[in-house]
Amino acid sequence: MGWFDILKLGGEDFGTPQINQDKYYGDRLSERKKFFHNLKDVATTRPHFEYSAKSKYKDIIQGNLREIRQKLEGQDLKSNTDDKATPYMAFSAPNSKYLVSFRKIEPDKNYTGSENPSEILDLRGSPRPAQPKDLGNTKSVILFDSVYYGYDAGRLRQVFGDSPLNWLIPIWGEGDKGRLSAMMRKKDQVNPIQELTKIPKLKASRDKLEAEQKKLLKILDKMPTFSVMPPWLSEQKKRTEDRILVIDSEIAKINDDLVEIGDITQRSKGKTSPPKRRRRRR
């Protein structure tokens, strides 16, 4: 079983202990998550990231930050020089709907969102924002910043600008950009009311299929068994088993359709309007 089947996405897979954010980070966005992780000279997880990965999207996101960090090796990532610079992003796992954002931070630059943790002091003895060097990092590190939903086109544009794809690093292959583009396009083009009206019909079809399958399974259980099956009984059993498998596929398709409707009708956390189009001159 691989990492994606075992671990939640989070800093604990670095094999490092939790670090108290109030003392060593002071993340202004993380009132509900009080810790982060630091793997010296490799990566740091922002407390806000830990909250997003473990609480905001609980039991949904899976992945391994260590493997993601390895995929970033050799990528042309410009170091962030201030808190407002746009971060990069990548899918959390090869087939995930969720993206993680990250920044490359130099040892003497402030961590994103850090506000005066109690144990980090300036020359005058006053608290100041935390920097990678305060945690023993001697070179630039990757800061895992936050988590985003790939279908949330409005939120992605709010954070990454009108062209979020420009900030996507395709660590699982070039198909990553096509996947994100398709997800955002679906969100932009969907009519939520029209999609939601499909749900009762899909559920009714699923109920009907499940009832038929239950009936067929009972028939299959009641069929007599012989060391050598009569041809007519063998044929009947095969038809029954084949129909059960077809129903399995049809139910799986309906479940996938219901999940997709939920994905593309979910309310955006950012700007909901699609990119503006240029007006034609008359």
C-alpha positions in Angstrom: 0.0 0.0 0.0 1.4 3.4 -1.0 1.7 6.7 0.8 -1.5 8.0 -0.7 -3.5 5.2 0.9 -2.0 5.6 4.3 -1.3 9.2 5.2 -3.4 12.3 5.4 -1.8 15.3 3.8 0.2 17.0 6.5 3.5 17.8 8.0 3.7 14.8 10.3 5.0 12.7 7.4 8.3 14.7 7.6 9.0 12.7 10.8 9.4 15.9 12.8 7.7 16.9 16.0 4.9 19.5 16.2 6.1 23.0 16.9 4.0 25.5 18.9 2.8 28.2 16.5 2.3 30.9 19.2 5.9 30.6 20.3 7.6 30.1 16.9 5.3 31.2 14.1 2.4 33.3 15.2 0.2 32.6 12.1 -2.5 35.3 11.9 -4.9 32.9 10.1 -4.7 29.9 12.4 -6.7 30.4 15.5 -7.8 26.8 15.5 -4.5 25.1 14.7 -1.7 25.7 17.1 1.2 23.8 15.5 3.3 23.3 12.4 6.2 21.2 11.3 9.7 22.0 10.0 12.1 19.7 8.2 15.4 21.5 8.3 16.6 23.0 5.0 13.7 21.2 3.2 10.2 22.4 4.1 8.0 24.1 6.7 4.2 23.7 7.0 2.3 26.8 7.9 -0.1 26.4 10.8 -2.9 27.6 8.5 -2.0 24.8 6.1 -2.2 22.3 8.9 -5.7 23.6 9.7 -6.9 23.4 6.1 -5.5 19.9 5.5 -6.8 18.4 8.8 -9.9 20.4 9.7 -11.3 22.3 6.7 -11.2 19.3 4.3 -11.1 16.5 7.0 -11.2 12.9 5.6 -11.1 14.1 2.0 -7.5 15.0 1.2 -4.8 12.4 1.0 -1.2 12.7 0.0 2.4 12.9 1.2 4.2 16.3 1.5 7.6 14.5 1.4 6.8 13.1 -2.0 5.4 16.5 -3.2 8.5 18.2 -2.0 10.7 15.7 -3.9 8.6 16.4 -7.1 9.5 20.1 -6.7 13.2 19.4 -6.9 14.7 21.1 -9.9 11.6 23.2 -10.6 12.3 26.9 -11.4 10.7 28.4 -8.3 11.4 32.0 -7.7 11.9 32.9 -4.0 9.1 35.0 -2.4 10.4 38.3 -1.1 7.2 39.4 0.6 4.0 38.2 2.1 1.8 39.4 -0.8 3.6 37.6 -3.6 1.5 35.0 -5.4 2.3 31.5 -4.3 2.7 28.5 -6.6 0.3 25.5 -6.4 0.1 21.8 -7.3 -2.4 19.0 -6.9 -2.1 17.3 -3.6 -2.2 13.8 -5.2 -2.2 12.5 -8.8 -6.0 12.2 -9.1 -7.0 14.7 -6.4 -9.5 17.6 -6.7 -7.5 19.6 -4.1 -4.5 21.8 -4.6 -1.8 22.8 -2.2 -0.1 26.2 -2.4 3.5 26.7 -1.5 6.2 29.3 -1.6 10.0 29.2 -1.7 11.3 31.3 1.2 14.9 32.5 1.8 16.3 32.0 5.3 16.1 35.7 6.2 12.7 36.4 4.8 9.5 36.4 6.9 7.3 33.4 6.9 3.9 34.0 5.3 1.4 35.4 7.7 3.8 35.3 10.7 3.0 37.9 13.3 5.3 38.2 16.3 5.6 34.8 17.9 6.7 35.1 21.6 10.0 33.3 21.2 11.3 35.1 18.1 12.8 38.5 19.1 14.5 41.4 17.3 17.7 43.1 18.5 15.7 45.2 20.9 14.1 42.2 22.5 10.7 42.7 20.9 8.8 39.9 19.1 9.1 39.9 15.3 7.8 37.7 12.5 9.4 34.3 12.2 11.9 33.4 9.5 13.3 30.1 8.3 16.6 30.8 9.9 14.9 30.9 13.3 14.1 27.2 13.0 17.6 26.2 12.0 17.2 26.4 8.3 20.4 27.6 6.6 19.0 27.8 3.0 15.7 28.4 1.2 12.8 26.1 2.1 9.4 25.3 0.7 6.6 26.7 2.8 3.4 24.7 2.4 0.9 27.5 2.6 -2.8 26.5 2.2 -5.3 24.1 0.5 -7.7 25.0 -2.3 -10.6 23.2 -4.0 -9.9 22.8 -7.7 -13.6 23.4 -8.7 -13.6 26.7 -6.7 -12.8 28.9 -9.7 -13.8 32.1 -7.9 -11.5 31.5 -4.9 -8.6 30.5 -7.2 -8.9 33.7 -9.2 -9.2 35.7 -6.0 -5.8 34.3 -4.8 -3.9 33.6 -8.0 -5.3 36.2 -10.3 -7.3 35.8 -13.6 -5.0 33.1 -14.8 -4.4 30.6 -11.9 -3.0 28.0 -14.4 0.1 30.3 -14.7 0.9 29.4 -11.1 0.3 25.7 -11.3 3.4 23.5 -11.2 2.5 20.2 -12.9 4.3 17.9 -10.6 2.3 14.8 -11.6 2.6 15.5 -15.3 1.5 18.0 -17.9 -2.1 16.7 -17.6 -2.4 18.6 -14.3 -2.9 21.9 -16.2 -5.6 20.3 -18.4 -7.3 18.8 -15.4 -7.5 22.1 -13.5 -8.6 24.0 -16.6 -11.4 21.6 -17.2 -12.5 21.8 -13.5 -12.6 25.6 -13.6 -14.3 25.7 -16.9 -17.1 23.4 -15.7 -17.6 25.6 -12.6 -17.8 28.7 -14.8 -20.3 27.3 -17.3 -22.6 25.3 -15.0 -26.2 26.3 -14.3 -26.5 25.3 -10.6 -30.3 25.1 -10.6 -30.4 23.0 -13.7 -27.8 20.6 -12.3 -29.5 20.3 -8.9 -32.8 19.3 -10.5 -31.0 16.2 -11.8 -30.4 14.9 -8.3 -33.9 13.4 -7.5 -34.0 11.6 -10.9 -30.6 10.1 -10.4 -31.4 9.0 -6.9 -34.6 7.4 -8.1 -32.8 5.5 -10.8 -30.2 4.3 -8.3 -32.9 3.1 -5.9 -34.6 1.2 -8.7 -31.3 -0.4 -9.7 -30.4 -1.3 -6.2 -33.8 -3.0 -5.7 -33.3 -5.0 -8.9 -29.9 -6.0 -7.8 -31.1 -7.1 -4.4 -33.8 -9.3 -6.1 -31.2 -10.9 -8.4 -28.8 -11.6 -5.5 -31.6 -13.5 -3.7 -32.3 -15.5 -6.9 -28.7 -16.3 -7.2 -28.5 -17.5 -3.6 -31.5 -19.8 -4.1 -30.1 -21.5 -7.2 -29.3 -25.1 -6.6 -25.7 -26.2 -6.8 -24.6 -29.3 -8.7 -21.2 -30.8 -9.3 -22.1 -30.6 -13.0 -24.5 -27.7 -13.7 -27.3 -28.4 -16.2 -26.7 -26.2 -19.3 -30.0 -24.3 -18.8 -29.2 -23.5 -15.1 -25.6 -22.6 -15.9 -26.8 -20.1 -18.6 -29.4 -18.6 -16.2 -26.8 -18.2 -13.5 -24.4 -16.5 -15.9 -27.1 -14.1 -17.2 -28.0 -13.2 -13.6 -24.3 -12.6 -12.6 -23.8 -10.5 -15.8 -26.8 -8.3 -15.0 -25.6 -7.8 -11.4 -22.2 -6.6 -12.8 -23.9 -4.3 -15.2 -26.0 -2.8 -12.4 -22.8 -2.3 -10.4 -21.4 -0.2 -13.2 -24.6 1.8 -13.6 -24.8 2.6 -9.9 -21.2 3.6 -9.8 -21.8 6.0 -12.8 -24.8 7.5 -11.0 -22.7 8.0 -7.8 -20.0 9.7 -9.9 -22.6 12.0 -11.5 -23.9 12.9 -8.1 -20.4 13.7 -6.8 -19.7 15.8 -9.8 -23.0 17.8 -9.4 -21.9 18.5 -5.8 -18.5 19.6 -7.0 -19.7 22.1 -9.7 -22.6 23.5 -7.7 -20.7 24.1 -4.5 -20.8 27.8 -3.6 -17.5 29.6 -4.4 -15.5 31.1 -1.6 -14.2 33.8 -3.9 -15.3 35.9 -6.8 -18.0 34.0 -8.6 -18.0 35.8 -11.9 -15.9 34.4 -14.8 -13.1 36.4 -16.4 -14.3 39.5 -18.2 -14.5 39.4 -22.0 -13.5 42.2 -24.2 -16.3 44.0 -25.9 -16.4 44.1 -29.7 -16.0 47.4 -31.4 -19.0 48.4 -33.5 
